[in-house]
Structure formats: structure tokens, C-alpha cells
Amino acid sequence: MRALAIAHRAGNSLTGLQAANALGVDVIECDVHEYRARLEVRHLKTAGPLPFLWDRWELASASAPRLGLSELLEANRHETMFMLDLKGRRVSAGRSVAKLLHEGGHHQPVLVCGRYWPLVDSVAELPFVRPVLSARNRTELARLRQRLSSVGPTYGVSIHRSLLDKAIVAELNQHVDVLMTWPINDIASLDQMLAMGVTGIISDENVVLAELIRRQA
């Protein structure tokens, strides 16, 4: 199976969206937050009443303009598939995403992923949404394996690369259409994951995505 080239966080800005489309990736990933009844696309987190957004060593003013999910969807003239990475644990946010997609007429196939699976499930009720269940640590992976064996197949999973080996990849591939992993930011890691049988490469690095695209042309 051809592996998907997935541009990590490229959808968090219009500049990133344009660059990913120019590169010719299969999927553009973005981080979706619901904040004060608005769906925002950003990686940075809010800090409660404090006037800034943050992530590890990065800070930004909370008053800076924030890209909305509706703006991002409207700006995607190439119709490249999006992967909406839903943040938080409020199922109401999933219902808001589903409402925006349905009422806005955005009925092209879209991937919806997240580590809080009820949130993903709430959007996956739409027929054009393809659910992707994410696991970042061993506890989440164990729960995911149990769910796949008991509840049944899902469209895709997104597993941190540190959790994968050939046996796990083979097992998961029996239950999903696409097995994604991240972060794959160098060619050696790309080679390793493709050799294992991974079918979705999530990368921050254009050189890695370009190499994957070149190999599968």
C-alpha cells in the first residue's frame, strides 16, 4: 500500500497550508481547539486567565490573531485532505466540529484524530469523516489494542514512533486501513517505519515528505 505523506501542523497557519499544497502532500494536519465557543486552529495552548499562549519554551500573546477552522477550510483551494487533531476532552467540541463541517458544506473526506477517543467518535458519525485513534504512550496503546480486538476495525490509528515494532505494526494493520506514526523527521526514520509496514508518515520536515512523495511517484 502507498504510504500517505502527512504534513504535521501545516494547517495551523495559512502559510503552512500553502507550502504543504505546493509540496503535494496527501494530508495536511492541524490542531483544533474550542475556545470561547470558537473553533481555533493552533498548536499553542491557552494559560487560563494569563494573557499568553504557550507550549514548552514558546510563548505568544493571547491577543494575537488566531486562525479559525472555518477560515482554514475555506482557504484550501487544492482540496487536499485535512486531518483535524482534536484537542481537549470535551465531547461538545466534537459536536461543534461536526456542525461546522455539515452546515458549512465541507463534505469532502476528512480525517479526524485525537487521543480522547469519545471526542473523535462524536465527529465520526458524519459519513464523510474517517476516524483516527491516537496513542502517545504505552497505556494508551494497550487500551487501543483492546478496543480494536473487542469493538472492531476503525479507519486509522496514529501511534508515536517509540511504541512501534514489526509485531505491533503487523497486529494493528489487521484492524485498520491506515497506520500512521510521528514524528518522522529524518530519512533514516522514514526508511525504518516504511520497512515495518507503516502506511502514514507524519513529519514536520519538508525534505522527508518530499522524499516520500518522490519514491511513490
C-alpha positions in Angstrom: 0.0 0.0 0.0 1.2 3.5 -0.8 2.1 5.4 2.4 0.4 8.8 3.0 2.6 11.9 3.3 1.1 13.9 6.2 2.3 17.4 6.9 2.4 17.8 10.6 0.9 21.1 11.9 1.0 22.6 8.4 -2.7 23.6 8.7 -2.0 25.7 11.8 -1.3 28.7 9.5 -2.3 29.8 6.0 1.4 29.9 5.1 1.9 26.3 6.2 -1.2 25.3 4.2 0.2 26.9 1.0 3.6 25.3 1.5 2.1 21.9 2.1 -0.1 22.2 -1.0 2.9 23.3 -3.1 4.8 20.3 -1.9 2.0 17.9 -2.9 1.3 16.1 0.3 -1.6 13.8 0.8 -2.8 15.1 4.1 -2.5 18.4 6.0 -2.7 18.1 9.8 -3.9 20.8 12.1 -4.6 21.2 15.8 -8.2 22.1 16.6 -9.2 23.8 19.9 -12.6 25.1 21.0 -12.1 28.3 22.9 -15.0 30.6 24.0 -17.4 28.9 21.5 -15.0 29.3 18.6 -13.0 26.6 16.8 -9.4 27.7 16.5 -6.5 26.1 14.7 -3.3 26.4 16.7 -0.7 24.3 18.5 -0.2 26.7 21.4 -2.3 26.2 24.5 -4.2 28.8 26.5 -3.0 29.6 30.0 -6.3 30.3 31.8 -6.6 34.0 32.8 -3.0 34.7 31.9 -2.6 36.8 28.7 -0.4 34.4 26.6 -0.4 31.1 24.7 2.3 28.6 25.4 3.9 25.3 24.5 7.1 24.2 26.3 9.6 27.1 25.5 7.3 29.0 23.2 5.2 32.0 24.2 2.8 34.2 22.2 0.4 37.0 23.1 -3.1 35.8 23.7 -4.4 38.9 21.9 -2.6 37.9 18.6 -5.0 37.0 15.7 -5.9 33.3 15.7 -6.8 31.2 12.7 -10.3 29.8 12.8 -11.1 26.3 11.5 -13.7 27.7 9.1 -11.1 30.1 7.6 -8.7 27.3 7.1 -11.2 25.1 5.4 -12.3 27.9 3.1 -8.7 28.7 2.2 -7.9 25.2 1.0 -8.3 25.6 -2.8 -6.4 22.5 -3.7 -8.9 20.2 -1.8 -6.1 18.4 -0.1 -7.4 16.2 2.7 -7.2 17.6 6.2 -6.6 15.7 9.4 -8.2 17.5 12.3 -6.4 16.7 15.5 -9.0 17.4 18.2 -7.5 18.8 21.5 -9.1 18.5 24.9 -11.6 16.2 26.4 -15.0 17.9 25.8 -17.3 16.0 23.5 -19.1 19.3 23.0 -16.1 20.4 20.9 -16.6 17.4 18.7 -20.2 18.3 18.1 -19.1 21.8 17.2 -16.7 20.4 14.6 -19.4 18.2 13.2 -21.8 21.1 13.0 -19.3 23.3 11.2 -18.4 20.6 8.7 -22.0 19.7 8.0 -23.5 23.2 7.9 -20.5 24.7 6.1 -20.9 22.2 3.3 -17.4 20.7 3.8 -18.4 17.2 2.8 -15.1 16.1 1.3 -13.5 13.2 3.1 -11.7 14.4 6.2 -9.6 12.6 8.8 -10.4 13.3 12.5 -8.0 12.2 15.1 -7.3 12.6 18.8 -6.1 10.9 22.0 -9.5 11.3 23.6 -11.5 8.8 21.5 -15.1 9.8 22.6 -14.3 13.2 21.0 -13.3 11.5 17.8 -16.3 9.2 17.9 -18.7 12.2 18.2 -17.5 13.6 14.8 -17.1 10.2 13.1 -20.9 9.9 13.0 -20.7 12.0 9.8 -20.5 9.7 6.8 -17.5 11.6 5.2 -15.4 11.6 8.4 -12.7 8.9 8.8 -11.8 8.4 12.4 -8.1 8.0 13.5 -7.5 7.0 17.1 -4.2 8.2 18.5 -1.9 6.7 21.2 1.1 8.6 22.7 2.2 6.2 25.5 2.1 2.5 26.4 -1.1 2.8 28.4 -2.9 4.4 25.5 -1.6 1.8 23.1 -2.7 -1.1 25.4 -6.2 0.4 25.5 -6.2 0.9 21.8 -5.2 -2.7 21.1 -8.0 -3.9 23.4 -10.6 -1.6 21.7 -9.6 -2.9 18.2 -9.9 -6.5 19.3 -13.2 -6.1 21.0 -15.1 -3.2 19.2 -13.7 -4.0 15.8 -11.8 -2.2 13.0 -11.5 1.6 12.6 -10.3 3.6 9.6 -6.9 4.5 11.1 -4.6 4.8 14.1 -1.8 7.3 14.8 0.9 5.8 17.1 4.0 7.5 18.4 7.1 6.0 16.7 8.6 5.0 20.1 5.8 2.5 20.6 6.2 0.6 17.3 8.0 -2.5 16.3 7.3 -5.0 13.5 5.0 -7.2 15.6 2.8 -4.3 16.8 2.6 -2.8 13.2 1.6 -6.2 11.8 -1.1 -6.6 14.5 -2.5 -3.1 14.1 -2.6 -3.4 10.3 -5.1 -6.2 10.6 -7.6 -3.8 12.1 -7.1 -0.5 10.2 -6.8 0.9 6.7 -4.1 3.3 7.7 -1.4 3.1 10.4 0.3 6.5 10.9 3.2 7.4 13.1 5.0 10.5 14.2 7.4 12.3 14.4 9.4 11.1 11.4 11.8 13.9 10.7 14.8 12.3 9.1 15.3 9.8 6.2 16.7 7.1 8.4 13.4 7.1 10.5 11.4 7.2 7.3 13.2 4.1 6.0 12.7 2.3 9.3 9.0 3.0 9.5 8.3 2.0 5.9 10.2 -1.2 6.4 8.0 -2.0 9.3 4.8 -1.6 7.2 3.6 1.8 8.4 1.2 3.4 5.9 1.1 7.0 7.1 4.2 9.2 7.7 3.6 12.3 9.8 6.5 14.7 9.5 7.5 18.3 10.3 10.2 18.3 7.7 9.5 19.0 4.1 12.6 17.2 3.0 11.2 13.9 4.5 7.8 14.4 2.9 9.3 15.3 -0.5 11.4 12.1 -0.4 8.4 10.0 0.4 6.4 11.6 -2.4 9.4 11.1 -4.8 9.6 7.4 -4.0 6.0 6.8 -4.7 5.6 8.9 -7.8 
